[in-house]
């Protein structure tokens, strides 16, 4: 073997010395994956007759699916360095608009849903435009949107229906076609699975491809990591951020429509408080609160954890009042794990860069 060959193989050997375990920590979703495995085994050990069965899996995938759809969109926005506190209430707003138009105005359900989508996208655009033009924190802008929508949901619904609920949506024309597409059941191994799970998987796969395989995904990371540096290299920062806000609004519309076709009604309080759950799912999945780092697959795993815990607590016969205390513990643990994961990723990247430099 020649000296040139020896020199050529040294960088690869040094890179290999980084180790598979340390290399794993370069993935932001590793902490969520380990947490999901632990939680599954924990509840499977407590209720082996229910939790690890096909029926149990279908049960916890149901709430995880709609939560996962929103968590993916919120994760993209957080990687881009922003927050949206209006996502939860927007799910209710979208459902109420479609419900009111289809019941009170007698519209076909499809144009009613289209108007709801246009409204949601307009609110998302406005949120993004205000953030990028005024330079106000997205926390403040979307918190204001949250209160505006929350008040409008109750006020308009009560004004039109004399109550805070829209019922009879299933009487709208084409309702059952919409139900088949957005929220029906498919039987697998004799167990009913919600079609929202298919939507969740498809959206996660699409978002992951965009984030990791396209130029737009690189822009999202760049904008969240260093906005000024991204702007200096030609990244359209304003367009990227506005598009991300519109993405969370579109996801909220989808979840809102899924809710009304499933429940056949809409409630003015729908979705309030869920915006924090979406953020927690994204953080558990590896997203940093400072932006520029994260994973949509991890956010989906975070949603899966919530689904398992919510159903596991019921199966175990525990008091469900403790659920949100568990969310707080998970949030704190996730922040610590994410910080550790990020540091390990930086160490691995530095080791690889050093090995390459020494091999040249």
C-alpha positions as CSV (number, residue, x, y, z in Angstrom):
1,X,0.0,0.0,0.0
2,X,1.5,3.4,-1.0
3,X,1.9,6.3,1.3
4,X,-0.7,8.2,-0.8
5,X,-3.2,5.4,-0.2
6,X,-2.5,5.5,3.5
7,X,-3.1,9.3,3.6
8,X,-6.3,8.9,1.6
9,X,-7.8,6.4,4.1
10,X,-6.9,8.3,7.3
11,X,-9.8,10.8,7.1
12,X,-12.4,8.1,6.8
13,X,-10.8,6.2,9.8
14,X,-10.8,9.3,11.9
15,X,-14.4,10.0,11.0
16,X,-15.3,6.4,11.9
17,X,-13.7,7.0,15.3
18,X,-16.5,9.4,16.1
19,X,-18.6,6.4,16.9
20,X,-22.1,5.3,16.0
21,X,-23.6,6.3,19.4
22,X,-22.1,9.8,19.3
23,X,-23.2,10.1,15.7
24,X,-26.7,9.3,16.6
25,X,-26.9,12.4,18.6
26,X,-26.6,14.4,15.5
27,X,-30.2,13.6,14.8
28,X,-32.6,16.0,16.7
29,X,-35.3,13.4,17.0
30,X,-33.2,10.8,18.9
31,X,-34.4,12.0,22.3
32,X,-38.0,11.7,21.3
33,X,-37.5,8.3,19.8
34,X,-35.9,7.0,23.0
35,X,-38.7,8.6,25.1
36,X,-41.4,7.1,22.9
37,X,-39.9,3.6,23.2
38,X,-39.7,3.9,27.0
39,X,-43.3,5.1,27.3
40,X,-44.6,2.4,25.1
41,X,-42.8,-0.3,27.1
42,X,-43.9,1.2,30.4
43,X,-47.6,1.2,29.6
44,X,-47.3,-2.2,27.8
45,X,-45.9,-3.6,31.0
46,X,-48.8,-2.1,33.1
47,X,-51.5,-3.2,30.7
48,X,-50.2,-5.9,28.4
49,X,-53.7,-7.0,27.6
50,X,-54.7,-3.7,26.1
51,X,-51.9,-1.2,25.4
52,X,-49.6,-3.2,23.0
53,X,-52.5,-4.7,21.1
54,X,-53.8,-3.6,17.6
55,X,-56.8,-2.1,19.3
56,X,-54.5,-0.2,21.7
57,X,-52.3,1.1,18.9
58,X,-55.4,2.3,17.0
59,X,-56.6,4.0,20.2
60,X,-53.5,6.1,20.8
61,X,-52.8,6.8,17.1
62,X,-56.2,8.5,17.0
63,X,-55.4,11.6,19.2
64,X,-51.8,11.5,18.0
65,X,-52.7,12.0,14.4
66,X,-54.5,15.4,14.6
67,X,-51.9,16.6,17.1
68,X,-49.2,15.4,14.9
69,X,-50.5,17.3,11.9
70,X,-50.3,20.5,13.8
71,X,-47.0,19.7,15.5
72,X,-45.3,19.2,12.1
73,X,-46.5,22.7,10.9
74,X,-45.5,24.3,14.2
75,X,-42.1,22.6,14.1
76,X,-41.4,24.0,10.7
77,X,-42.3,27.5,12.0
78,X,-40.1,27.0,15.1
79,X,-37.2,25.9,13.0
80,X,-37.7,29.1,11.1
81,X,-37.3,31.0,14.4
82,X,-40.9,32.0,15.1
83,X,-44.0,30.9,17.2
84,X,-47.7,30.9,16.5
85,X,-50.0,31.0,19.5
86,X,-53.1,31.3,17.4
87,X,-52.9,27.8,16.0
88,X,-55.2,26.2,18.6
89,X,-58.0,28.7,18.4
90,X,-57.7,28.7,14.5
91,X,-58.8,25.1,14.5
92,X,-62.0,26.2,16.1
93,X,-62.4,29.2,13.9
94,X,-62.0,27.2,10.7
95,X,-64.6,24.7,11.9
96,X,-67.1,27.4,12.9
97,X,-66.8,29.2,9.6
98,X,-67.5,26.1,7.6
99,X,-70.2,25.0,10.1
100,X,-72.0,28.4,10.1
101,X,-72.0,28.7,6.3
102,X,-73.2,25.1,5.8
103,X,-76.0,25.3,8.4
104,X,-77.1,28.9,8.6
105,X,-76.5,29.9,5.0
106,X,-77.4,26.5,3.5
107,X,-74.1,26.2,1.6
108,X,-72.7,23.0,0.2
109,X,-70.0,21.8,2.7
110,X,-67.2,22.1,0.1
111,X,-67.5,25.9,-0.7
112,X,-68.0,26.5,3.0
113,X,-64.7,24.7,3.7
114,X,-63.0,26.6,0.9
115,X,-64.0,30.0,2.5
116,X,-62.7,28.7,5.8
117,X,-59.4,27.8,4.2
118,X,-59.1,31.2,2.5
119,X,-59.8,32.9,5.9
120,X,-57.2,30.8,7.7
121,X,-54.6,31.5,5.0
122,X,-55.4,35.2,5.2
123,X,-54.9,35.2,9.0
124,X,-51.6,33.3,8.6
125,X,-50.4,35.8,6.0
126,X,-51.4,38.7,8.2
127,X,-49.5,37.2,11.2
128,X,-46.4,36.7,9.1
129,X,-46.6,40.1,7.4
130,X,-46.9,41.8,10.8
131,X,-44.0,39.9,12.2
132,X,-41.6,40.6,9.4
133,X,-42.6,44.2,8.8
134,X,-43.0,45.5,12.4
135,X,-40.2,43.3,13.8
136,X,-42.5,42.6,16.8
137,X,-42.0,39.3,18.5
138,X,-44.2,36.6,16.9
139,X,-45.2,35.7,20.4
140,X,-47.0,39.1,20.9
141,X,-48.5,39.2,17.4
142,X,-50.0,35.8,17.4
143,X,-51.1,36.2,21.1
144,X,-53.1,39.2,19.9
145,X,-54.6,37.1,17.1
146,X,-55.4,34.4,19.6
147,X,-57.6,36.8,21.7
148,X,-59.2,38.4,18.6
149,X,-60.2,35.0,17.2
150,X,-61.3,33.7,20.6
151,X,-63.6,36.6,21.1
152,X,-64.9,36.5,17.6
153,X,-65.6,32.8,17.8
154,X,-67.9,33.2,20.8
155,X,-69.4,36.5,19.8
156,X,-70.3,35.7,16.2
157,X,-71.5,32.2,17.0
158,X,-73.8,33.4,19.8
159,X,-75.1,36.3,17.6
160,X,-76.0,33.9,14.8
161,X,-77.2,30.8,16.7
162,X,-78.0,32.2,20.2
163,X,-75.5,29.6,21.6
164,X,-71.8,28.9,21.4
165,X,-72.2,25.7,19.4
166,X,-73.1,25.0,15.7
167,X,-75.0,21.8,15.4
168,X,-76.5,19.9,12.4
169,X,-73.4,20.1,10.2
170,X,-74.1,16.6,9.0
171,X,-77.3,17.9,7.3
172,X,-75.2,19.9,4.8
173,X,-75.0,18.9,1.2
174,X,-71.9,16.6,0.4
175,X,-71.2,16.2,4.1
176,X,-70.6,12.5,4.0
177,X,-68.2,12.8,1.1
178,X,-66.2,15.2,3.2
179,X,-66.4,12.8,6.1
180,X,-65.0,10.0,4.0
181,X,-62.0,12.1,2.9
182,X,-61.2,13.8,6.2
183,X,-62.4,11.6,9.0
184,X,-63.7,8.2,8.5
185,X,-62.5,4.7,9.6
186,X,-60.6,2.0,7.8
187,X,-60.7,-1.5,9.1
188,X,-57.3,-3.3,9.5
189,X,-56.9,-6.6,11.2
190,X,-60.5,-6.2,12.4
191,X,-59.7,-2.9,14.1
192,X,-60.9,0.6,13.0
193,X,-58.2,3.1,12.3
194,X,-59.0,6.8,11.6
195,X,-58.1,8.2,8.2
196,X,-56.6,11.2,9.9
197,X,-53.6,8.8,10.6
198,X,-53.0,8.6,6.8
199,X,-53.1,12.4,6.6
200,X,-50.6,12.7,9.5
201,X,-48.1,10.2,7.9
202,X,-48.4,11.9,4.5
203,X,-47.9,15.4,5.8
204,X,-45.0,14.3,8.0
205,X,-43.3,12.7,5.0
206,X,-43.9,15.7,2.7
207,X,-42.7,18.2,5.3
208,X,-39.6,16.1,6.1
209,X,-38.8,15.9,2.3
210,X,-39.2,19.7,2.0
211,X,-37.1,20.4,5.1
212,X,-34.2,18.0,4.3
213,X,-34.2,17.6,0.5
214,X,-35.1,21.0,-1.0
215,X,-33.7,24.5,-1.2
216,X,-36.7,25.8,0.7
217,X,-35.8,23.6,3.6
218,X,-32.3,25.0,3.7
219,X,-33.8,28.4,3.7
220,X,-35.9,27.5,6.8
221,X,-32.9,26.4,8.7
222,X,-30.9,29.5,7.6
223,X,-33.7,31.9,8.6
224,X,-34.1,30.3,12.0
225,X,-30.3,30.1,12.6
226,X,-29.3,33.6,11.7
227,X,-31.8,35.8,9.9
228,X,-29.3,38.5,9.0
229,X,-26.8,36.1,7.6
230,X,-29.5,34.4,5.6
231,X,-30.6,37.7,4.1
232,X,-27.1,38.5,3.2
233,X,-26.7,35.4,1.1
234,X,-29.9,36.0,-0.8
235,X,-32.5,34.0,1.2
236,X,-36.0,35.6,0.9
237,X,-36.5,35.9,4.6
238,X,-39.8,37.6,4.5
239,X,-41.4,35.2,2.1
240,X,-40.1,32.2,4.0
241,X,-41.5,33.4,7.3
242,X,-44.9,34.4,5.9
243,X,-45.2,31.0,4.1
244,X,-44.5,29.3,7.4
245,X,-47.2,31.2,9.2
246,X,-49.6,30.4,6.4
247,X,-48.5,26.7,6.8
248,X,-49.6,26.6,10.4
249,X,-52.9,28.3,9.5
250,X,-53.5,25.7,6.7
251,X,-52.8,22.8,9.1
252,X,-55.2,24.4,11.7
253,X,-57.8,24.5,9.0
254,X,-57.3,20.8,8.2
255,X,-57.6,19.8,11.8
256,X,-60.6,22.0,12.3
257,X,-62.4,20.4,9.3
258,X,-61.5,17.0,10.6
259,X,-63.1,17.8,14.0
260,X,-66.4,19.1,12.6
261,X,-66.9,16.2,10.1
262,X,-66.1,13.8,12.9
263,X,-68.3,15.4,15.6
264,X,-70.9,16.8,13.2
265,X,-70.8,20.0,15.2
266,X,-68.5,22.9,16.0
267,X,-67.9,24.6,19.4
268,X,-66.6,28.1,20.0
269,X,-64.1,26.9,22.5
270,X,-62.6,24.3,20.2
271,X,-58.7,24.2,20.2
272,X,-58.2,26.8,23.0
273,X,-55.1,25.8,24.9
274,X,-53.9,23.3,22.4
275,X,-51.3,25.7,20.9
276,X,-49.0,25.0,23.9
277,X,-49.4,21.3,23.3
278,X,-48.3,21.7,19.7
279,X,-45.2,23.6,20.8
280,X,-44.4,21.1,23.5
281,X,-44.6,18.3,20.9
282,X,-42.2,20.1,18.6
283,X,-39.8,20.7,21.5
284,X,-40.0,17.1,22.6
285,X,-39.2,16.2,19.0
286,X,-36.0,18.2,19.0
287,X,-36.9,21.7,18.0
288,X,-35.0,24.4,19.9
289,X,-36.9,27.5,21.2
290,X,-34.2,29.6,19.6
291,X,-34.8,28.3,16.1
292,X,-32.5,26.9,13.4
293,X,-32.6,23.3,14.6
294,X,-35.2,20.6,14.8
295,X,-37.1,17.8,13.0
296,X,-40.6,17.4,11.8
297,X,-40.3,13.6,12.3
298,X,-39.3,14.3,15.9
299,X,-42.4,16.5,16.2
300,X,-44.5,13.7,15.0
301,X,-42.9,11.4,17.6
302,X,-43.6,14.0,20.2
303,X,-47.3,13.9,19.2
304,X,-47.2,10.1,19.4
305,X,-45.8,10.3,22.9
306,X,-48.8,12.4,23.9
307,X,-51.2,10.0,22.3
308,X,-49.6,7.1,24.2
309,X,-49.6,8.9,27.5
310,X,-53.2,10.1,27.1
311,X,-54.5,6.6,26.4
312,X,-52.0,4.8,28.7
313,X,-53.2,6.8,31.7
314,X,-56.8,5.8,30.9
315,X,-55.9,2.1,30.5
316,X,-53.9,2.2,33.7
317,X,-56.9,3.6,35.6
318,X,-55.0,6.7,36.8
319,X,-56.5,10.1,37.5
320,X,-56.4,12.0,34.1
321,X,-56.2,15.3,36.0
322,X,-52.4,14.6,36.3
323,X,-52.0,14.6,32.5
324,X,-50.9,18.2,32.2
325,X,-48.5,17.9,35.0
326,X,-46.9,15.1,33.0
327,X,-46.8,17.5,30.0
328,X,-44.8,20.0,32.1
329,X,-42.3,17.3,33.2
330,X,-41.9,16.2,29.6
331,X,-41.3,19.7,28.4
332,X,-38.6,20.3,31.0
333,X,-37.0,16.9,30.2
334,X,-37.2,17.6,26.4
335,X,-35.4,21.0,26.8
336,X,-32.6,19.4,28.7
337,X,-32.3,16.5,26.2
338,X,-32.4,18.8,23.3
339,X,-29.6,21.0,24.7
340,X,-27.5,17.9,25.3
341,X,-28.3,16.6,21.8
342,X,-27.3,19.9,20.2
343,X,-24.0,20.0,22.1
344,X,-23.2,16.4,21.1
345,X,-24.1,17.3,17.5
346,X,-21.7,20.2,17.6
347,X,-19.0,18.0,19.1
348,X,-19.4,15.4,16.4
349,X,-19.4,18.0,13.6
350,X,-16.2,19.5,15.1
351,X,-14.6,16.1,15.2
352,X,-15.5,15.3,11.6
353,X,-14.2,18.7,10.5
354,X,-11.0,18.3,12.4
355,X,-10.4,14.8,10.9
356,X,-11.0,16.1,7.4
357,X,-8.6,19.0,8.0
358,X,-5.8,16.8,9.4
359,X,-6.2,14.4,6.4
360,X,-5.7,17.0,3.8
